[in-house]
């Protein structure tokens, strides 16, 4: 339940209210933490020991992540939190959870398992004590081969010996297996299906809303940081508007605008540019939700998923299909609403 990336935010909020108790472990005062009944403050990677790999896909290096500072405030390592919870759940739970090992002992266990698996692939790791003491990354030896990796190269070279994992062993334009599922929204071959919301069924004055990936952050990460000053408009998430649509609504570059549909409403900062098609507006995904319940639930930070529909891509894929929606747009003329998305929790 991610308040930033779940489509139809208000629907998620209604669902969130059904459980009797919501407990969350968090490092930051996110929207999810704000909606929880109990928040267990967790340590960041600077406050704990860990292991990591560099490269999301390449996994080029194994790196020791040593604790830099002690846990701040009341923050605790997840390992310690769940060990203590286990003991409170039942006597002896602490020892059963930790198996008698400390945080560092568990890291050594994981490291040794990796070493055993690496040995079967001719990768030799130094003893854990040496690795931890040196505090230096270990480069994986297969990097040179990985740099030359070509997907399906074996299949292309010899399709008979190296077939693909399809029914035919080939690249399939038509899949009899998928066709046999009988899904109305996912045939056995690529085809165009009418979107749930698009120009073809738009109501008067509605615009096509896109929710593209942001260029200044990774999804919602660092939305609270000083980097936000480089792209925020009127202290809101920017919205790209074609001059034709802006002129028709009396909107100038830099204005605060209201974007709404039946699912919700948001405030955004206008960026008027010919770089977008007439009839189309765009708000990047990832802004932290900041709903003002005293102002009809309007999101003051421009979180686009307040407006998108919670609709799966297909019955087969069930992926996210929140990249487009229909919405109305106008220059905001209501009372000044101060952004509170990044305010810290109130002190006791």
KEKE-3310 file (N, C-alpha, C; in steps of 0.2 Angstrom, whole numbers, plus 5000, padded with zeros to 4 digits):
npx = (5004:5006:5006:5011:5013:5002:4988:4973:4972:4963:4954:4963:4965:4953:4952:4963:4958:4950:4957:4959:4970:4985:5002:5018:5035:5047:5059:5057:5045:5034:5019:5012:5017:5011:4998:4997:4993:5003:5020:5035:5050:5063:5081:5092:5102:5114:5115:5116:5124:5128:5127:5130:5126:5134:5126:5111:5107:5119:5127:5140:5150:5153:5150:5155:5144:5146:5141:5139:5135:5128:5111:5099:5089:5075:5076:5078:5087:5079:5081:5083:5071:5062:5066:5064:5050:5047:5050:5041:5030:5030:5037:5055:5055:5064:5077:5073:5071:5083:5091:5102:5112:5121:5118:5130:5135:5125:5127:5139:5136:5127:5137:5146:5137:5136:5149:5151:5142:5148:5160:5157:5156:5168:5172:5181:5180:5187:5190:5177:5181:5192:5187:5178:5186:5195:5187:5183:5177:5173:5177:5167:5172:5167:5164:5169:5165:5151:5149:5149:5138:5124:5107:5098:5108:5113:5102:5099:5111:5110:5096:5089:5096:5096:5083:5069:5060:5046:5031:5033:5046:5051:5052:5037:5023:5010:5002:4996:4993:4990:4979:4970:4967:4956:4954:4946:4953:4965:4972:4978:4987:4996:4986:4975:4966:4952:4956:4952:4950:4951:4954:4943:4932:4931:4924:4916:4928:4938:4955:4968:4977:4994:5006:5021:5038:5048:5062:5071:5071:5071:5057:5048:5058:5069:5060:5058:5070:5083:5084:5072:5069:5074:5065:5052:5036:5028:5029:5024:5021:5026:5016:5014:5008:5000:5001:4989:4979:4981:4979:4965:4960:4964:4977:4993:5011:5019:5008:4997:4988:4972:4968:4957:4946:4933:4939:4947:4957:4970:4983:4994:5009:5010:5018:5019:5021:5026:5030:5022:5008:4993:4978:4983:4990:5003:5009:5022:5025:5027:5027:5025:5010:4999:4986:4973:4962:4953:4950:4942:4949:4960:4975:4989:5002:5002:5001:5000:4994:4982:4973:4973:4967:4963:4967:4970:4982:4979:4970:4978:4991:4990:4997:5002:4992:4992:4996:4989:4975:4959:4955:4950:4955:4960:4963:4969:4959:4956:4958:4974:4985:4996:5010:5013:5018:5031:5033:5040:5035:5024:5031:5031)
npy = (4994:5008:5025:5034:5028:5020:5019:5030:5037:5041:5030:5021:5026:5025:5011:5009:5012:5002:4991:4987:4990:4998:4996:5002:5002:5014:5025:5038:5052:5048:5048:5035:5032:5043:5039:5028:5019:5016:5020:5013:5019:5017:5013:5021:5017:5023:5021:5008:4991:4982:4973:4975:4975:4983:4991:4989:4979:4973:4969:4971:4973:4967:4975:4981:4988:4999:5004:5022:5032:5032:5025:5037:5048:5039:5029:5012:4997:4987:4973:4973:4978:4968:4957:4961:4962:4949:4943:4949:4944:4930:4921:4918:4921:4930:4924:4914:4921:4928:4917:4916:4924:4940:4956:4958:4945:4938:4945:4940:4926:4927:4931:4921:4911:4916:4915:4901:4898:4905:4899:4887:4893:4896:4908:4916:4921:4932:4928:4933:4941:4948:4954:4963:4971:4976:4985:4987:4986:4971:4965:4957:4944:4941:4952:4956:4947:4949:4962:4960:4954:4947:4947:4932:4927:4914:4907:4914:4911:4897:4891:4878:4870:4879:4883:4895:4899:4896:4889:4885:4887:4897:4915:4922:4929:4926:4918:4903:4898:4909:4914:4903:4906:4914:4928:4943:4955:4953:4946:4932:4938:4953:4968:4983:4990:4999:5012:5014:5028:5041:5052:5048:5046:5057:5070:5086:5099:5091:5085:5075:5067:5064:5054:5054:5048:5056:5068:5073:5065:5048:5041:5043:5046:5057:5068:5077:5084:5097:5097:5098:5112:5115:5111:5113:5122:5136:5131:5118:5102:5102:5105:5102:5111:5115:5130:5134:5127:5133:5147:5146:5144:5155:5154:5157:5155:5148:5150:5144:5129:5120:5103:5091:5077:5064:5056:5064:5078:5090:5102:5111:5117:5128:5125:5132:5127:5124:5111:5101:5091:5099:5098:5089:5086:5085:5078:5073:5057:5053:5063:5067:5063:5075:5078:5089:5089:5098:5105:5099:5088:5091:5088:5096:5095:5090:5076:5065:5052:5054:5057:5047:5031:5016:5003:4988:4982:4971:4956:4946:4951:4960:4972:4989:5002:5016:5027:5036:5047:5055:5073:5088:5105:5121:5138:5141:5148:5148:5148:5152:5138:5130:5120:5105:5093:5088:5091:5088:5075:5080:5085:5077)
npz = (5000:4994:4996:4987:4974:4972:4961:4961:4974:4984:4985:4990:5002:5008:5009:5017:5030:5034:5041:5059:5065:5061:5058:5055:5050:5048:5040:5037:5037:5029:5018:5020:5033:5040:5040:5047:5063:5072:5072:5070:5072:5061:5058:5046:5032:5035:5049:5052:5050:5035:5020:5002:4985:4970:4956:4949:4940:4935:4946:4950:4961:4977:4993:5008:5020:5032:5048:5050:5059:5076:5080:5077:5088:5093:5084:5078:5073:5061:5063:5077:5081:5077:5084:5097:5097:5094:5106:5115:5110:5113:5126:5125:5112:5107:5106:5097:5086:5083:5083:5091:5086:5083:5074:5066:5066:5058:5046:5043:5041:5030:5021:5020:5015:5002:4998:4998:4987:4977:4976:4969:4957:4953:4960:4972:4988:5001:5018:5030:5040:5035:5024:5030:5038:5029:5022:5009:4992:4983:4967:4955:4945:4933:4925:4913:4903:4906:4901:4887:4885:4876:4874:4871:4862:4861:4856:4844:4837:4836:4835:4836:4845:4856:4861:4864:4879:4875:4869:4855:4855:4848:4844:4847:4838:4839:4852:4856:4868:4877:4870:4872:4885:4884:4888:4887:4887:4883:4870:4860:4852:4848:4849:4847:4860:4865:4876:4894:4898:4887:4873:4865:4873:4880:4891:4889:4888:4895:4897:4891:4903:4907:4915:4917:4920:4931:4928:4938:4949:4956:4955:4969:4977:4986:4984:4994:4996:4994:4980:4975:4973:4961:4951:4956:4954:4959:4971:4970:4962:4945:4931:4914:4901:4885:4876:4870:4877:4889:4887:4884:4896:4904:4910:4915:4913:4928:4936:4949:4947:4947:4946:4941:4943:4944:4954:4962:4967:4963:4966:4956:4948:4934:4919:4905:4888:4871:4870:4872:4867:4860:4870:4879:4895:4907:4922:4932:4939:4957:4966:4984:4992:4998:5006:5009:5021:5026:5015:5005:5003:4993:4985:4989:4984:4972:4968:4956:4956:4963:4954:4944:4938:4946:4938:4931:4919:4911:4912:4912:4913:4924:4927:4931:4925:4925:4918:4910:4910:4912:4914:4921:4920:4928:4932:4948:4961:4974:4992:5000:5001:5011:5008:5016:5015:5018:5031:5047:5060:5073:5089:5104)
capx = (5000:5011:5002:5014:5012:4995:4983:4967:4974:4958:4952:4968:4964:4947:4954:4968:4954:4947:4960:4958:4977:4991:5009:5023:5042:5049:5064:5055:5038:5030:5012:5010:5018:5006:4991:4998:4992:5009:5025:5041:5056:5069:5087:5093:5108:5120:5115:5117:5128:5124:5130:5126:5130:5133:5123:5105:5107:5126:5129:5147:5154:5151:5152:5153:5141:5148:5138:5143:5133:5123:5104:5097:5083:5072:5077:5081:5087:5074:5083:5082:5064:5058:5068:5061:5043:5046:5050:5035:5024:5030:5044:5060:5055:5070:5082:5071:5071:5090:5095:5108:5117:5120:5118:5136:5135:5121:5130:5144:5132:5125:5143:5148:5133:5138:5155:5150:5139:5153:5165:5154:5156:5175:5173:5184:5179:5191:5187:5173:5184:5197:5183:5175:5192:5198:5182:5184:5173:5176:5174:5165:5177:5164:5162:5171:5160:5144:5149:5148:5131:5119:5101:5096:5113:5113:5096:5101:5116:5108:5089:5087:5100:5095:5076:5067:5055:5039:5028:5036:5054:5053:5049:5030:5019:5004:5002:4990:4992:4987:4973:4966:4964:4950:4953:4944:4957:4972:4971:4984:4991:4995:4980:4973:4960:4951:4957:4946:4949:4955:4951:4937:4926:4932:4918:4918:4934:4943:4961:4972:4983:4999:5010:5027:5043:5052:5069:5075:5071:5069:5050:5046:5064:5072:5055:5058:5076:5084:5084:5065:5070:5076:5059:5045:5033:5023:5030:5020:5024:5024:5011:5015:5002:5001:4999:4982:4975:4982:4976:4958:4958:4967:4982:5000:5017:5020:5002:4995:4981:4969:4967:4952:4941:4929:4943:4951:4959:4977:4986:5001:5012:5009:5023:5016:5026:5023:5033:5017:5002:4986:4973:4986:4994:5007:5011:5026:5023:5031:5026:5022:5004:4998:4979:4971:4955:4949:4949:4939:4954:4964:4982:4993:5009:5001:5002:4996:4989:4976:4969:4973:4962:4966:4964:4975:4984:4975:4968:4984:4997:4988:5002:5000:4990:4990:5000:4984:4968:4956:4954:4948:4960:4958:4968:4967:4957:4954:4962:4981:4986:5003:5013:5015:5020:5038:5034:5041:5030:5024:5035:5027)
capy = (5000:5014:5031:5038:5025:5017:5023:5032:5038:5041:5024:5017:5029:5022:5004:5009:5013:4996:4987:4989:4993:4998:4997:5003:5003:5019:5029:5045:5054:5047:5047:5029:5033:5047:5035:5022:5020:5015:5020:5011:5023:5012:5016:5022:5013:5026:5019:5001:4988:4979:4971:4977:4974:4989:4989:4986:4973:4970:4967:4971:4973:4966:4980:4981:4994:5000:5010:5028:5035:5028:5027:5044:5048:5033:5024:5006:4993:4982:4967:4973:4979:4962:4953:4963:4960:4942:4941:4951:4940:4924:4920:4915:4923:4934:4919:4910:4925:4929:4911:4917:4928:4947:4958:4956:4938:4936:4947:4935:4920:4928:4932:4914:4907:4919:4912:4894:4898:4908:4894:4883:4897:4899:4915:4915:4927:4931:4927:4938:4946:4951:4958:4968:4975:4980:4990:4989:4982:4965:4966:4951:4942:4939:4958:4957:4943:4952:4968:4958:4950:4949:4943:4927:4926:4907:4906:4917:4907:4890:4890:4871:4868:4884:4886:4900:4895:4897:4883:4884:4888:4903:4921:4921:4935:4924:4913:4899:4897:4915:4914:4898:4909:4918:4934:4948:4961:4950:4941:4929:4942:4961:4972:4989:4990:5006:5014:5016:5035:5044:5057:5046:5046:5063:5074:5093:5102:5087:5085:5069:5068:5059:5053:5052:5047:5062:5068:5075:5060:5042:5040:5048:5047:5064:5073:5081:5087:5103:5097:5100:5119:5115:5110:5114:5128:5139:5126:5112:5098:5106:5102:5104:5113:5118:5137:5134:5125:5138:5153:5145:5144:5160:5151:5159:5151:5149:5150:5138:5127:5115:5098:5087:5073:5062:5053:5068:5085:5092:5108:5110:5124:5128:5126:5133:5126:5120:5105:5096:5092:5102:5093:5085:5089:5080:5078:5068:5053:5052:5068:5065:5066:5080:5080:5094:5086:5104:5109:5094:5083:5092:5087:5102:5094:5088:5069:5063:5046:5056:5057:5041:5026:5009:4998:4983:4982:4966:4951:4942:4954:4964:4977:4996:5006:5022:5032:5041:5048:5062:5077:5095:5110:5128:5142:5140:5154:5147:5151:5149:5132:5129:5114:5102:5086:5087:5093:5083:5074:5084:5083:5075)
capz = (5000:4993:4994:4981:4968:4971:4958:4964:4981:4989:4986:4994:5009:5011:5011:5023:5036:5036:5047:5065:5068:5055:5061:5050:5051:5043:5042:5035:5039:5023:5018:5023:5040:5043:5040:5052:5070:5076:5068:5073:5068:5059:5056:5039:5030:5039:5056:5053:5046:5030:5014:4997:4978:4966:4950:4949:4936:4934:4953:4949:4966:4984:4996:5016:5022:5039:5051:5051:5065:5080:5078:5079:5091:5095:5079:5080:5068:5060:5066:5084:5082:5077:5089:5103:5096:5095:5114:5118:5107:5117:5130:5121:5105:5105:5104:5092:5080:5081:5083:5095:5082:5082:5067:5062:5065:5053:5040:5041:5039:5023:5017:5020:5010:4996:4997:4996:4980:4973:4975:4963:4950:4953:4963:4978:4992:5006:5024:5031:5045:5031:5020:5034:5040:5023:5020:5001:4988:4979:4960:4953:4940:4926:4922:4906:4900:4906:4897:4880:4885:4871:4876:4866:4857:4859:4852:4837:4834:4835:4837:4837:4851:4861:4859:4869:4883:4872:4866:4849:4855:4844:4846:4845:4837:4841:4857:4857:4876:4879:4866:4875:4891:4883:4891:4882:4887:4881:4865:4859:4847:4849:4846:4850:4863:4867:4883:4898:4897:4882:4869:4861:4877:4885:4892:4887:4892:4898:4894:4892:4908:4907:4922:4915:4925:4932:4926:4943:4955:4955:4957:4974:4981:4986:4983:5000:4996:4991:4973:4973:4971:4954:4947:4958:4952:4964:4977:4968:4956:4939:4926:4907:4897:4879:4876:4867:4882:4895:4885:4884:4903:4908:4914:4913:4916:4935:4940:4953:4944:4950:4941:4945:4940:4950:4959:4967:4964:4965:4964:4952:4945:4927:4914:4898:4883:4865:4870:4873:4862:4863:4873:4884:4901:4910:4929:4933:4945:4962:4972:4990:4993:5004:5005:5014:5022:5027:5008:5001:5001:4988:4986:4989:4981:4965:4967:4950:4957:4966:4948:4940:4939:4948:4933:4928:4912:4908:4916:4912:4916:4930:4928:4932:4919:4928:4915:4907:4913:4909:4920:4920:4922:4928:4936:4955:4964:4981:4998:4999:5005:5012:5007:5022:5013:5021:5038:5052:5065:5079:5095:5110)
cpx = (5004:5007:5005:5012:5006:4990:4976:4968:4969:4954:4956:4967:4958:4948:4958:4964:4950:4950:4960:4965:4982:4997:5014:5030:5045:5055:5062:5047:5034:5023:5009:5011:5013:4999:4991:4996:4998:5015:5032:5047:5062:5075:5088:5100:5114:5120:5115:5122:5125:5129:5126:5130:5129:5130:5117:5104:5114:5128:5137:5152:5150:5154:5150:5150:5141:5144:5142:5141:5129:5116:5102:5090:5081:5073:5080:5082:5082:5075:5082:5075:5060:5060:5065:5053:5042:5046:5044:5029:5024:5037:5048:5060:5061:5075:5080:5072:5078:5094:5102:5113:5115:5119:5124:5137:5131:5124:5135:5141:5130:5131:5146:5144:5135:5144:5155:5147:5144:5158:5163:5155:5163:5176:5175:5183:5184:5187:5183:5177:5189:5193:5180:5180:5194:5193:5182:5180:5177:5173:5173:5169:5174:5162:5163:5166:5153:5144:5148:5142:5127:5113:5099:5101:5113:5107:5097:5106:5114:5101:5087:5090:5098:5088:5074:5061:5048:5037:5031:5044:5056:5050:5042:5026:5012:5005:4996:4988:4988:4980:4968:4963:4957:4949:4951:4949:4964:4972:4978:4989:4991:4989:4978:4967:4959:4952:4951:4944:4954:4951:4944:4931:4927:4925:4921:4923:4939:4949:4964:4977:4988:5003:5016:5032:5047:5059:5073:5075:5070:5062:5049:5053:5067:5067:5056:5065:5077:5083:5077:5065:5071:5070:5053:5043:5028:5023:5026:5024:5022:5020:5012:5009:5003:4998:4992:4978:4975:4979:4968:4956:4961:4973:4989:5005:5018:5014:5001:4988:4978:4967:4963:4948:4937:4932:4946:4953:4966:4978:4993:5003:5013:5016:5020:5021:5023:5026:5028:5011:4996:4981:4976:4990:4998:5010:5016:5024:5029:5031:5023:5015:5003:4991:4977:4963:4950:4947:4947:4944:4959:4971:4986:5000:5008:5003:4998:4991:4983:4971:4968:4969:4966:4963:4970:4976:4980:4974:4974:4990:4996:4994:4998:4998:4988:4994:4995:4978:4965:4954:4953:4954:4958:4963:4965:4965:4955:4959:4969:4982:4993:5005:5015:5017:5027:5039:5036:5035:5030:5028:5030:5027)
cpy = (5006:5020:5035:5035:5021:5022:5024:5032:5038:5035:5020:5020:5026:5014:5004:5010:5007:4992:4990:4993:4992:5000:4997:5004:5008:5023:5037:5046:5054:5047:5041:5029:5037:5044:5029:5024:5020:5015:5018:5014:5018:5016:5016:5018:5016:5024:5012:4998:4983:4977:4973:4975:4981:4987:4986:4979:4969:4967:4966:4970:4971:4971:4980:4988:4995:5005:5016:5032:5031:5030:5033:5044:5042:5028:5018:5002:4988:4975:4967:4974:4972:4957:4954:4961:4953:4940:4943:4947:4933:4924:4916:4917:4927:4929:4915:4914:4926:4923:4912:4921:4936:4949:4957:4949:4935:4939:4942:4928:4921:4928:4925:4910:4910:4916:4905:4894:4901:4903:4889:4886:4899:4906:4914:4922:4926:4930:4933:4944:4951:4956:4964:4973:4979:4986:4992:4984:4976:4965:4958:4949:4942:4946:4959:4953:4946:4958:4966:4954:4952:4944:4938:4926:4919:4905:4908:4913:4900:4889:4883:4869:4872:4887:4891:4896:4897:4890:4881:4884:4894:4909:4921:4928:4933:4918:4909:4898:4903:4915:4909:4901:4912:4924:4940:4954:4959:4944:4937:4932:4949:4964:4978:4988:4997:5007:5015:5023:5037:5049:5055:5046:5052:5067:5081:5096:5098:5086:5078:5070:5062:5059:5050:5051:5054:5062:5070:5071:5053:5040:5045:5049:5054:5069:5078:5085:5093:5103:5099:5107:5120:5114:5112:5121:5130:5134:5120:5108:5102:5102:5106:5105:5117:5125:5138:5133:5130:5144:5152:5145:5150:5159:5154:5155:5153:5150:5143:5136:5121:5110:5093:5082:5069:5058:5057:5074:5086:5099:5107:5117:5123:5129:5126:5132:5122:5113:5099:5097:5095:5097:5089:5089:5083:5082:5072:5064:5054:5058:5065:5067:5070:5083:5084:5092:5092:5107:5103:5089:5084:5091:5093:5101:5091:5081:5067:5057:5048:5056:5051:5035:5019:5004:4994:4984:4977:4961:4946:4945:4958:4969:4984:4999:5013:5028:5037:5041:5054:5066:5084:5099:5117:5131:5142:5147:5153:5150:5148:5143:5130:5122:5111:5095:5084:5089:5087:5081:5079:5081:5082:5081)
cpz = (5000:4991:4989:4975:4967:4967:4962:4972:4986:4990:4991:5002:5012:5013:5017:5030:5038:5042:5053:5068:5062:5059:5055:5053:5046:5045:5041:5036:5032:5024:5022:5031:5044:5044:5044:5059:5074:5071:5072:5069:5067:5057:5048:5038:5033:5046:5057:5049:5041:5025:5008:4990:4974:4959:4951:4946:4935:4940:4952:4955:4973:4989:5004:5017:5029:5042:5052:5057:5069:5078:5081:5083:5094:5090:5081:5073:5067:5064:5074:5086:5082:5082:5096:5103:5097:5102:5117:5116:5111:5120:5126:5114:5102:5102:5098:5085:5078:5080:5086:5092:5083:5075:5063:5061:5059:5046:5038:5039:5032:5018:5015:5015:5003:4994:4994:4988:4975:4971:4969:4957:4949:4955:4970:4982:4998:5013:5026:5035:5040:5027:5024:5036:5035:5021:5013:4997:4984:4972:4958:4946:4933:4923:4915:4901:4900:4902:4889:4880:4880:4873:4870:4861:4856:4855:4844:4833:4832:4838:4839:4844:4857:4860:4865:4873:4881:4870:4860:4849:4851:4847:4843:4844:4840:4846:4858:4864:4878:4876:4870:4882:4890:4886:4886:4882:4885:4877:4864:4854:4849:4846:4850:4853:4866:4875:4887:4898:4892:4878:4866:4866:4882:4885:4890:4891:4895:4894:4896:4897:4907:4913:4920:4921:4925:4930:4932:4949:4952:4958:4963:4978:4980:4984:4988:5000:4993:4983:4970:4970:4964:4949:4949:4955:4956:4970:4976:4963:4950:4935:4919:4904:4891:4879:4874:4873:4888:4893:4886:4891:4907:4912:4911:4916:4923:4939:4944:4949:4948:4944:4945:4940:4946:4955:4964:4963:4967:4963:4961:4950:4938:4924:4907:4893:4877:4865:4871:4868:4865:4865:4878:4889:4904:4917:4930:4940:4951:4967:4978:4991:4999:5004:5011:5015:5023:5020:5003:4999:4995:4990:4985:4985:4974:4964:4962:4951:4961:4960:4944:4942:4941:4944:4931:4921:4908:4913:4917:4915:4923:4932:4930:4926:4921:4924:4911:4911:4910:4915:4917:4923:4923:4933:4943:4958:4971:4986:4997:5004:5005:5012:5014:5021:5017:5028:5042:5057:5070:5085:5100:5115)
residu = (UNK:UNK:UNK:UNK:UNK:UNK:UNK:UNK:UNK:UNK:UNK:UNK:UNK:UNK:UNK:UNK:UNK:UNK:UNK:UNK:UNK:UNK:UNK:UNK:UNK:UNK:UNK:UNK:UNK:UNK:UNK:UNK:UNK:UNK:UNK:UNK:UNK:UNK:UNK:UNK:UNK:UNK:UNK:UNK:UNK:UNK:UNK:UNK:UNK:UNK:UNK:UNK:UNK:UNK:UNK:UNK:UNK:UNK:UNK:UNK:UNK:UNK:UNK:UNK:UNK:UNK:UNK:UNK:UNK:UNK:UNK:UNK:UNK:UNK:UNK:UNK:UNK:UNK:UNK:UNK:UNK:UNK:UNK:UNK:UNK:UNK:UNK:UNK:UNK:UNK:UNK:UNK:UNK:UNK:UNK:UNK:UNK:UNK:UNK:UNK:UNK:UNK:UNK:UNK:UNK:UNK:UNK:UNK:UNK:UNK:UNK:UNK:UNK:UNK:UNK:UNK:UNK:UNK:UNK:UNK:UNK:UNK:UNK:UNK:UNK:UNK:UNK:UNK:UNK:UNK:UNK:UNK:UNK:UNK:UNK:UNK:UNK:UNK:UNK:UNK:UNK:UNK:UNK:UNK:UNK:UNK:UNK:UNK:UNK:UNK:UNK:UNK:UNK:UNK:UNK:UNK:UNK:UNK:UNK:UNK:UNK:UNK:UNK:UNK:UNK:UNK:UNK:UNK:UNK:UNK:UNK:UNK:UNK:UNK:UNK:UNK:UNK:UNK:UNK:UNK:UNK:UNK:UNK:UNK:UNK:UNK:UNK:UNK:UNK:UNK:UNK:UNK:UNK:UNK:UNK:UNK:UNK:UNK:UNK:UNK:UNK:UNK:UNK:UNK:UNK:UNK:UNK:UNK:UNK:UNK:UNK:UNK:UNK:UNK:UNK:UNK:UNK:UNK:UNK:UNK:UNK:UNK:UNK:UNK:UNK:UNK:UNK:UNK:UNK:UNK:UNK:UNK:UNK:UNK:UNK:UNK:UNK:UNK:UNK:UNK:UNK:UNK:UNK:UNK:UNK:UNK:UNK:UNK:UNK:UNK:UNK:UNK:UNK:UNK:UNK:UNK:UNK:UNK:UNK:UNK:UNK:UNK:UNK:UNK:UNK:UNK:UNK:UNK:UNK:UNK:UNK:UNK:UNK:UNK:UNK:UNK:UNK:UNK:UNK:UNK:UNK:UNK:UNK:UNK:UNK:UNK:UNK:UNK:UNK:UNK:UNK:UNK:UNK:UNK:UNK:UNK:UNK:UNK:UNK:UNK:UNK:UNK:UNK:UNK:UNK:UNK:UNK:UNK:UNK:UNK:UNK:UNK:UNK:UNK:UNK:UNK:UNK:UNK:UNK:UNK:UNK:UNK:UNK:UNK:UNK:UNK:UNK:UNK:UNK:UNK:UNK:UNK:UNK:UNK:UNK:UNK:UNK:UNK:UNK:UNK:UNK:UNK:UNK:UNK:UNK:UNK:UNK:UNK)
# end
